[in-house]
Amino acid sequence: MIDATLLKMLCCPDNHEELMVAHPVQISAINRAITNGVQNNRGGKPVRDKIESGLVRADEKYIYPIRDGIPVLLKDEAIPIGF
């Protein structure tokens, strides 16, 4: 889990919107798409590894994965939320 103080300091690297911790339903849906081989990241590359959690942009269009407890806040690594 990400520290609340740190979360308040982070923002989307693309449009600087606020980020919030992803809901477990969102994580499950993303991981199902990854398992089915149909999930690409914003850069167009297939996402091969399931995510443990993530940070969702305020407009809920993208989720930034958290891997090994570290948020991956790179624009091309964002995963589109399509559900």
Biopython code that builds the backbone (N, CA, C, O; Angstrom):
import numpy as np
from Bio.PDB.StructureBuilder import StructureBuilder

atoms = [
    (1, "MET", "N", (0.841, -1.178, 0.000)),
    (1, "MET", "CA", (0.000, 0.000, 0.000)),
    (1, "MET", "C", (0.886, 1.240, 0.000)),
    (1, "MET", "O", (1.998, 1.222, 0.528)),
    (2, "ILE", "N", (0.392, 2.296, -0.586)),
    (2, "ILE", "CA", (1.156, 3.533, -0.690)),
    (2, "ILE", "C", (0.793, 4.476, 0.462)),
    (2, "ILE", "O", (-0.372, 4.578, 0.846)),
    (3, "ASP", "N", (1.773, 5.145, 0.994)),
    (3, "ASP", "CA", (1.589, 6.071, 2.096)),
    (3, "ASP", "C", (0.701, 7.244, 1.675)),
    (3, "ASP", "O", (0.884, 7.802, 0.593)),
    (4, "ALA", "N", (-0.253, 7.618, 2.519)),
    (4, "ALA", "CA", (-1.209, 8.689, 2.208)),
    (4, "ALA", "C", (-0.520, 10.033, 1.969)),
    (4, "ALA", "O", (-0.946, 10.806, 1.111)),
    (5, "THR", "N", (0.534, 10.308, 2.720)),
    (5, "THR", "CA", (1.266, 11.567, 2.537)),
    (5, "THR", "C", (1.939, 11.600, 1.169)),
    (5, "THR", "O", (1.908, 12.619, 0.479)),
    (6, "LEU", "N", (2.545, 10.484, 0.782)),
    (6, "LEU", "CA", (3.178, 10.401, -0.533)),
    (6, "LEU", "C", (2.132, 10.535, -1.640)),
    (6, "LEU", "O", (2.360, 11.224, -2.634)),
    (7, "LEU", "N", (1.004, 9.884, -1.466)),
    (7, "LEU", "CA", (-0.055, 9.934, -2.479)),
    (7, "LEU", "C", (-0.500, 11.370, -2.740)),
    (7, "LEU", "O", (-0.768, 11.731, -3.886)),
    (8, "LYS", "N", (-0.583, 12.186, -1.705)),
    (8, "LYS", "CA", (-0.999, 13.585, -1.865)),
    (8, "LYS", "C", (0.002, 14.387, -2.691)),
    (8, "LYS", "O", (-0.364, 15.386, -3.311)),
    (9, "MET", "N", (1.265, 13.954, -2.701)),
    (9, "MET", "CA", (2.310, 14.668, -3.447)),
    (9, "MET", "C", (2.390, 14.241, -4.913)),
    (9, "MET", "O", (2.933, 14.965, -5.748)),
    (10, "LEU", "N", (1.852, 13.072, -5.215)),
    (10, "LEU", "CA", (1.956, 12.543, -6.579)),
    (10, "LEU", "C", (0.844, 13.068, -7.463)),
    (10, "LEU", "O", (-0.239, 13.415, -6.991)),
    (11, "CYS", "N", (1.129, 13.121, -8.747)),
    (11, "CYS", "CA", (0.109, 13.482, -9.729)),
    (11, "CYS", "C", (0.426, 12.765, -11.040)),
    (11, "CYS", "O", (1.519, 12.228, -11.224)),
    (12, "CYS", "N", (-0.546, 12.768, -11.939)),
    (12, "CYS", "CA", (-0.368, 12.149, -13.248)),
    (12, "CYS", "C", (0.748, 12.880, -13.999)),
    (12, "CYS", "O", (0.719, 14.108, -14.085)),
    (13, "PRO", "N", (1.720, 12.164, -14.538)),
    (13, "PRO", "CA", (2.812, 12.815, -15.272)),
    (13, "PRO", "C", (2.361, 13.396, -16.608)),
    (13, "PRO", "O", (3.080, 14.197, -17.205)),
    (14, "ASP", "N", (1.193, 13.007, -17.078)),
    (14, "ASP", "CA", (0.691, 13.484, -18.370)),
    (14, "ASP", "C", (-0.079, 14.793, -18.235)),
    (14, "ASP", "O", (0.254, 15.784, -18.886)),
    (15, "ASN", "N", (-1.117, 14.796, -17.382)),
    (15, "ASN", "CA", (-1.958, 15.995, -17.294)),
    (15, "ASN", "C", (-2.012, 16.591, -15.884)),
    (15, "ASN", "O", (-2.756, 17.539, -15.636)),
    (16, "HIS", "N", (-1.237, 16.044, -14.981)),
    (16, "HIS", "CA", (-1.092, 16.539, -13.606)),
    (16, "HIS", "C", (-2.357, 16.425, -12.759)),
    (16, "HIS", "O", (-2.499, 17.113, -11.749)),
    (17, "GLU", "N", (-3.277, 15.550, -13.176)),
    (17, "GLU", "CA", (-4.462, 15.299, -12.364)),
    (17, "GLU", "C", (-4.069, 14.528, -11.104)),
    (17, "GLU", "O", (-3.023, 13.880, -11.048)),
    (18, "GLU", "N", (-4.926, 14.615, -10.112)),
    (18, "GLU", "CA", (-4.754, 13.876, -8.869)),
    (18, "GLU", "C", (-4.798, 12.374, -9.144)),
    (18, "GLU", "O", (-5.466, 11.924, -10.075)),
    (19, "LEU", "N", (-4.089, 11.615, -8.336)),
    (19, "LEU", "CA", (-4.105, 10.158, -8.419)),
    (19, "LEU", "C", (-4.735, 9.593, -7.153)),
    (19, "LEU", "O", (-4.589, 10.158, -6.069)),
    (20, "MET", "N", (-5.433, 8.477, -7.301)),
    (20, "MET", "CA", (-6.025, 7.798, -6.146)),
    (20, "MET", "C", (-5.729, 6.314, -6.255)),
    (20, "MET", "O", (-5.465, 5.800, -7.342)),
    (21, "VAL", "N", (-5.774, 5.644, -5.141)),
    (21, "VAL", "CA", (-5.507, 4.207, -5.125)),
    (21, "VAL", "C", (-6.615, 3.484, -5.884)),
    (21, "VAL", "O", (-7.799, 3.756, -5.683)),
    (22, "ALA", "N", (-6.220, 2.570, -6.750)),
    (22, "ALA", "CA", (-7.176, 1.811, -7.566)),
    (22, "ALA", "C", (-8.037, 0.911, -6.695)),
    (22, "ALA", "O", (-7.578, 0.362, -5.694)),
    (23, "HIS", "N", (-9.278, 0.773, -7.092)),
    (23, "HIS", "CA", (-10.223, -0.116, -6.416)),
    (23, "HIS", "C", (-9.878, -1.557, -6.805)),
    (23, "HIS", "O", (-9.453, -1.794, -7.936)),
    (24, "PRO", "N", (-10.048, -2.516, -5.907)),
    (24, "PRO", "CA", (-9.750, -3.915, -6.230)),
    (24, "PRO", "C", (-10.480, -4.423, -7.480)),
    (24, "PRO", "O", (-9.948, -5.273, -8.193)),
    (25, "VAL", "N", (-11.670, -3.924, -7.753)),
    (25, "VAL", "CA", (-12.398, -4.327, -8.969)),
    (25, "VAL", "C", (-11.630, -3.898, -10.216)),
    (25, "VAL", "O", (-11.569, -4.639, -11.197)),
    (26, "GLN", "N", (-11.046, -2.703, -10.176)),
    (26, "GLN", "CA", (-10.253, -2.219, -11.314)),
    (26, "GLN", "C", (-9.012, -3.087, -11.505)),
    (26, "GLN", "O", (-8.669, -3.450, -12.630)),
    (27, "ILE", "N", (-8.343, -3.417, -10.404)),
    (27, "ILE", "CA", (-7.142, -4.258, -10.485)),
    (27, "ILE", "C", (-7.495, -5.627, -11.050)),
    (27, "ILE", "O", (-6.777, -6.152, -11.902)),
    (28, "SER", "N", (-8.585, -6.203, -10.587)),
    (28, "SER", "CA", (-9.014, -7.525, -11.074)),
    (28, "SER", "C", (-9.307, -7.504, -12.566)),
    (28, "SER", "O", (-8.914, -8.418, -13.292)),
    (29, "ALA", "N", (-9.995, -6.466, -13.026)),
    (29, "ALA", "CA", (-10.324, -6.365, -14.454)),
    (29, "ALA", "C", (-9.060, -6.228, -15.302)),
    (29, "ALA", "O", (-8.936, -6.871, -16.345)),
    (30, "ILE", "N", (-8.130, -5.399, -14.859)),
    (30, "ILE", "CA", (-6.858, -5.237, -15.580)),
    (30, "ILE", "C", (-6.110, -6.570, -15.605)),
    (30, "ILE", "O", (-5.601, -6.971, -16.652)),
    (31, "ASN", "N", (-6.040, -7.252, -14.478)),
    (31, "ASN", "CA", (-5.313, -8.522, -14.422)),
    (31, "ASN", "C", (-5.968, -9.604, -15.271)),
    (31, "ASN", "O", (-5.267, -10.443, -15.837)),
    (32, "ARG", "N", (-7.292, -9.605, -15.375)),
    (32, "ARG", "CA", (-7.967, -10.556, -16.285)),
    (32, "ARG", "C", (-7.564, -10.278, -17.733)),
    (32, "ARG", "O", (-7.276, -11.202, -18.493)),
    (33, "ALA", "N", (-7.547, -9.001, -18.103)),
    (33, "ALA", "CA", (-7.150, -8.642, -19.470)),
    (33, "ALA", "C", (-5.694, -9.023, -19.730)),
    (33, "ALA", "O", (-5.359, -9.470, -20.827)),
    (34, "ILE", "N", (-4.833, -8.853, -18.739)),
    (34, "ILE", "CA", (-3.423, -9.254, -18.879)),
    (34, "ILE", "C", (-3.335, -10.763, -19.076)),
    (34, "ILE", "O", (-2.628, -11.236, -19.965)),
    (35, "THR", "N", (-4.053, -11.516, -18.248)),
    (35, "THR", "CA", (-4.063, -12.978, -18.356)),
    (35, "THR", "C", (-4.547, -13.428, -19.728)),
    (35, "THR", "O", (-4.030, -14.395, -20.288)),
    (36, "ASN", "N", (-5.544, -12.724, -20.270)),
    (36, "ASN", "CA", (-6.099, -13.067, -21.581)),
    (36, "ASN", "C", (-5.254, -12.549, -22.741)),
    (36, "ASN", "O", (-5.559, -12.819, -23.903)),
    (37, "GLY", "N", (-4.189, -11.804, -22.428)),
    (37, "GLY", "CA", (-3.285, -11.315, -23.467)),
    (37, "GLY", "C", (-3.828, -10.172, -24.293)),
    (37, "GLY", "O", (-3.388, -9.960, -25.423)),
    (38, "VAL", "N", (-4.781, -9.429, -23.745)),
    (38, "VAL", "CA", (-5.400, -8.349, -24.524)),
    (38, "VAL", "C", (-5.157, -6.960, -23.942)),
    (38, "VAL", "O", (-5.782, -5.991, -24.373)),
    (39, "GLN", "N", (-4.256, -6.857, -22.970)),
    (39, "GLN", "CA", (-4.021, -5.563, -22.330)),
    (39, "GLN", "C", (-2.716, -4.945, -22.801)),
    (39, "GLN", "O", (-1.643, -5.512, -22.591)),
    (40, "ASN", "N", (-2.805, -3.789, -23.435)),
    (40, "ASN", "CA", (-1.632, -3.020, -23.835)),
    (40, "ASN", "C", (-1.516, -1.803, -22.938)),
    (40, "ASN", "O", (-2.504, -1.338, -22.370)),
    (41, "ASN", "N", (-0.299, -1.293, -22.815)),
    (41, "ASN", "CA", (-0.129, -0.047, -22.080)),
    (41, "ASN", "C", (-0.312, 1.130, -23.038)),
    (41, "ASN", "O", (-0.533, 0.934, -24.233)),
    (42, "ARG", "N", (-0.222, 2.324, -22.520)),
    (42, "ARG", "CA", (-0.444, 3.517, -23.347)),
    (42, "ARG", "C", (0.575, 3.626, -24.475)),
    (42, "ARG", "O", (0.291, 4.215, -25.518)),
    (43, "GLY", "N", (1.749, 3.066, -24.270)),
    (43, "GLY", "CA", (2.777, 3.075, -25.306)),
    (43, "GLY", "C", (2.541, 2.040, -26.392)),
    (43, "GLY", "O", (3.304, 1.976, -27.357)),
    (44, "GLY", "N", (1.480, 1.213, -26.252)),
    (44, "GLY", "CA", (1.129, 0.218, -27.253)),
    (44, "GLY", "C", (1.764, -1.146, -27.055)),
    (44, "GLY", "O", (1.548, -2.050, -27.863)),
    (45, "LYS", "N", (2.542, -1.310, -25.996)),
    (45, "LYS", "CA", (3.189, -2.595, -25.737)),
    (45, "LYS", "C", (2.289, -3.471, -24.869)),
    (45, "LYS", "O", (1.594, -2.967, -23.986)),
    (46, "PRO", "N", (2.298, -4.782, -25.117)),
    (46, "PRO", "CA", (1.500, -5.685, -24.280)),
    (46, "PRO", "C", (1.984, -5.670, -22.831)),
    (46, "PRO", "O", (3.186, -5.664, -22.563)),
    (47, "VAL", "N", (1.030, -5.664, -21.906)),
    (47, "VAL", "CA", (1.357, -5.786, -20.488)),
    (47, "VAL", "C", (1.359, -7.273, -20.186)),
    (47, "VAL", "O", (0.344, -7.945, -20.368)),
    (48, "ARG", "N", (2.484, -7.792, -19.726)),
    (48, "ARG", "CA", (2.623, -9.229, -19.528)),
    (48, "ARG", "C", (2.522, -9.655, -18.059)),
    (48, "ARG", "O", (2.143, -10.788, -17.762)),
    (49, "ASP", "N", (2.859, -8.751, -17.155)),
    (49, "ASP", "CA", (2.861, -9.099, -15.736)),
    (49, "ASP", "C", (1.671, -8.466, -15.026)),
    (49, "ASP", "O", (1.384, -7.281, -15.200)),
    (50, "LYS", "N", (0.980, -9.277, -14.221)),
    (50, "LYS", "CA", (-0.139, -8.762, -13.446)),
    (50, "LYS", "C", (0.354, -7.666, -12.502)),
    (50, "LYS", "O", (1.529, -7.617, -12.137)),
    (51, "ILE", "N", (-0.574, -6.790, -12.117)),
    (51, "ILE", "CA", (-0.221, -5.711, -11.208)),
    (51, "ILE", "C", (-0.784, -6.009, -9.816)),
    (51, "ILE", "O", (-1.872, -6.568, -9.673)),
    (52, "GLU", "N", (-0.015, -5.622, -8.799)),
    (52, "GLU", "CA", (-0.445, -5.837, -7.414)),
    (52, "GLU", "C", (-1.428, -4.764, -6.977)),
    (52, "GLU", "O", (-2.351, -5.033, -6.208)),
    (53, "SER", "N", (-1.229, -3.554, -7.465)),
    (53, "SER", "CA", (-2.160, -2.456, -7.245)),
    (53, "SER", "C", (-1.784, -1.345, -8.212)),
    (53, "SER", "O", (-0.913, -1.521, -9.064)),
    (54, "GLY", "N", (-2.440, -0.207, -8.077)),
    (54, "GLY", "CA", (-2.165, 0.874, -9.012)),
    (54, "GLY", "C", (-2.742, 2.183, -8.540)),
    (54, "GLY", "O", (-3.494, 2.243, -7.568)),
    (55, "LEU", "N", (-2.374, 3.234, -9.251)),
    (55, "LEU", "CA", (-2.897, 4.562, -8.988)),
    (55, "LEU", "C", (-3.709, 4.996, -10.204)),
    (55, "LEU", "O", (-3.225, 4.962, -11.335)),
    (56, "VAL", "N", (-4.936, 5.399, -9.954)),
    (56, "VAL", "CA", (-5.856, 5.781, -11.019)),
    (56, "VAL", "C", (-5.876, 7.296, -11.145)),
    (56, "VAL", "O", (-5.943, 8.016, -10.149)),
    (57, "ARG", "N", (-5.818, 7.765, -12.380)),
    (57, "ARG", "CA", (-5.939, 9.188, -12.651)),
    (57, "ARG", "C", (-7.358, 9.637, -12.310)),
    (57, "ARG", "O", (-8.295, 8.848, -12.434)),
    (58, "ALA", "N", (-7.536, 10.878, -11.888)),
    (58, "ALA", "CA", (-8.832, 11.382, -11.431)),
    (58, "ALA", "C", (-9.946, 11.190, -12.451)),
    (58, "ALA", "O", (-11.094, 10.964, -12.069)),
    (59, "ASP", "N", (-9.630, 11.275, -13.750)),
    (59, "ASP", "CA", (-10.671, 11.074, -14.773)),
    (59, "ASP", "C", (-10.931, 9.596, -15.053)),
    (59, "ASP", "O", (-11.777, 9.257, -15.881)),
    (60, "GLU", "N", (-10.205, 8.720, -14.361)),
    (60, "GLU", "CA", (-10.345, 7.262, -14.446)),
    (60, "GLU", "C", (-10.127, 6.691, -15.848)),
    (60, "GLU", "O", (-10.723, 5.677, -16.211)),
    (61, "LYS", "N", (-9.275, 7.345, -16.626)),
    (61, "LYS", "CA", (-8.946, 6.836, -17.962)),
    (61, "LYS", "C", (-7.716, 5.939, -17.957)),
    (61, "LYS", "O", (-7.569, 5.078, -18.825)),
    (62, "TYR", "N", (-6.824, 6.140, -16.975)),
    (62, "TYR", "CA", (-5.580, 5.367, -16.920)),
    (62, "TYR", "C", (-5.263, 4.966, -15.497)),
    (62, "TYR", "O", (-5.623, 5.645, -14.535)),
    (63, "ILE", "N", (-4.578, 3.844, -15.396)),
    (63, "ILE", "CA", (-4.063, 3.374, -14.115)),
    (63, "ILE", "C", (-2.549, 3.208, -14.260)),
    (63, "ILE", "O", (-2.060, 2.622, -15.226)),
    (64, "TYR", "N", (-1.834, 3.731, -13.290)),
    (64, "TYR", "CA", (-0.383, 3.580, -13.244)),
    (64, "TYR", "C", (-0.087, 2.411, -12.315)),
    (64, "TYR", "O", (-0.473, 2.446, -11.146)),
    (65, "PRO", "N", (0.588, 1.381, -12.806)),
    (65, "PRO", "CA", (0.826, 0.199, -11.966)),
    (65, "PRO", "C", (1.764, 0.490, -10.805)),
    (65, "PRO", "O", (2.640, 1.352, -10.886)),
    (66, "ILE", "N", (1.559, -0.245, -9.733)),
    (66, "ILE", "CA", (2.502, -0.251, -8.618)),
    (66, "ILE", "C", (3.149, -1.624, -8.641)),
    (66, "ILE", "O", (2.477, -2.647, -8.501)),
    (67, "ARG", "N", (4.460, -1.632, -8.821)),
    (67, "ARG", "CA", (5.212, -2.889, -8.903)),
    (67, "ARG", "C", (6.260, -2.911, -7.798)),
    (67, "ARG", "O", (7.051, -1.978, -7.659)),
    (68, "ASP", "N", (6.258, -3.973, -7.023)),
    (68, "ASP", "CA", (7.179, -4.107, -5.883)),
    (68, "ASP", "C", (7.082, -2.901, -4.951)),
    (68, "ASP", "O", (8.085, -2.459, -4.391)),
    (69, "GLY", "N", (5.872, -2.374, -4.788)),
    (69, "GLY", "CA", (5.629, -1.254, -3.885)),
    (69, "GLY", "C", (5.994, 0.110, -4.441)),
    (69, "GLY", "O", (5.889, 1.116, -3.739)),
    (70, "ILE", "N", (6.424, 0.155, -5.707)),
    (70, "ILE", "CA", (6.863, 1.418, -6.313)),
    (70, "ILE", "C", (5.911, 1.812, -7.446)),
    (70, "ILE", "O", (5.713, 1.032, -8.377)),
    (71, "PRO", "N", (5.312, 3.021, -7.380)),
    (71, "PRO", "CA", (4.448, 3.477, -8.475)),
    (71, "PRO", "C", (5.283, 3.727, -9.739)),
    (71, "PRO", "O", (6.325, 4.379, -9.690)),
    (72, "VAL", "N", (4.813, 3.206, -10.846)),
    (72, "VAL", "CA", (5.484, 3.410, -12.130)),
    (72, "VAL", "C", (4.762, 4.565, -12.833)),
    (72, "VAL", "O", (3.775, 4.365, -13.541)),
    (73, "LEU", "N", (5.282, 5.775, -12.615)),
    (73, "LEU", "CA", (4.623, 6.977, -13.124)),
    (73, "LEU", "C", (5.264, 7.446, -14.430)),
    (73, "LEU", "O", (5.764, 8.567, -14.527)),
    (74, "LEU", "N", (5.238, 6.578, -15.414)),
    (74, "LEU", "CA", (5.731, 6.892, -16.752)),
    (74, "LEU", "C", (4.538, 6.883, -17.698)),
    (74, "LEU", "O", (3.742, 5.945, -17.692)),
    (75, "LYS", "N", (4.417, 7.915, -18.499)),
    (75, "LYS", "CA", (3.248, 8.075, -19.379)),
    (75, "LYS", "C", (2.984, 6.824, -20.211)),
    (75, "LYS", "O", (1.845, 6.361, -20.270)),
    (76, "ASP", "N", (3.994, 6.274, -20.848)),
    (76, "ASP", "CA", (3.791, 5.116, -21.723)),
    (76, "ASP", "C", (3.482, 3.834, -20.969)),
    (76, "ASP", "O", (2.993, 2.877, -21.570)),
    (77, "GLU", "N", (3.754, 3.787, -19.668)),
    (77, "GLU", "CA", (3.467, 2.598, -18.863)),
    (77, "GLU", "C", (2.046, 2.607, -18.301)),
    (77, "GLU", "O", (1.595, 1.605, -17.747)),
    (78, "ALA", "N", (1.340, 3.726, -18.437)),
    (78, "ALA", "CA", (-0.040, 3.804, -17.962)),
    (78, "ALA", "C", (-0.885, 2.780, -18.713)),
    (78, "ALA", "O", (-0.678, 2.533, -19.901)),
    (79, "ILE", "N", (-1.832, 2.194, -18.004)),
    (79, "ILE", "CA", (-2.699, 1.181, -18.584)),
    (79, "ILE", "C", (-4.088, 1.791, -18.775)),
    (79, "ILE", "O", (-4.699, 2.245, -17.808)),
    (80, "PRO", "N", (-4.587, 1.806, -20.000)),
    (80, "PRO", "CA", (-5.928, 2.349, -20.223)),
    (80, "PRO", "C", (-6.976, 1.530, -19.483)),
    (80, "PRO", "O", (-6.914, 0.301, -19.450)),
    (81, "ILE", "N", (-7.930, 2.223, -18.896)),
    (81, "ILE", "CA", (-9.040, 1.550, -18.223)),
    (81, "ILE", "C", (-10.196, 1.550, -19.204)),
    (81, "ILE", "O", (-10.765, 2.591, -19.532)),
    (82, "GLY", "N", (-10.527, 0.343, -19.666)),
    (82, "GLY", "CA", (-11.554, 0.231, -20.704)),
    (82, "GLY", "C", (-12.771, -0.552, -20.279)),
    (82, "GLY", "O", (-13.276, -1.368, -21.050)),
    (83, "PHE", "N", (-13.255, -0.328, -19.075)),
    (83, "PHE", "CA", (-14.425, -1.062, -18.630)),
    (83, "PHE", "C", (-15.394, -0.145, -17.945)),
    (83, "PHE", "O", (-16.452, -0.588, -17.496)),
]
sb = StructureBuilder()
sb.init_structure("model")
sb.init_model(0)
sb.init_chain("A")
sb.init_seg("    ")
for serial, (resi, resn, name, xyz) in enumerate(atoms, 1):
    if name == "N":
        sb.init_residue(resn, " ", resi, " ")
    sb.init_atom(name, np.array(xyz, "f"), 0.0, 1.0, " ", f" {name:<3s}", serial, name[0])
structure = sb.get_structure()
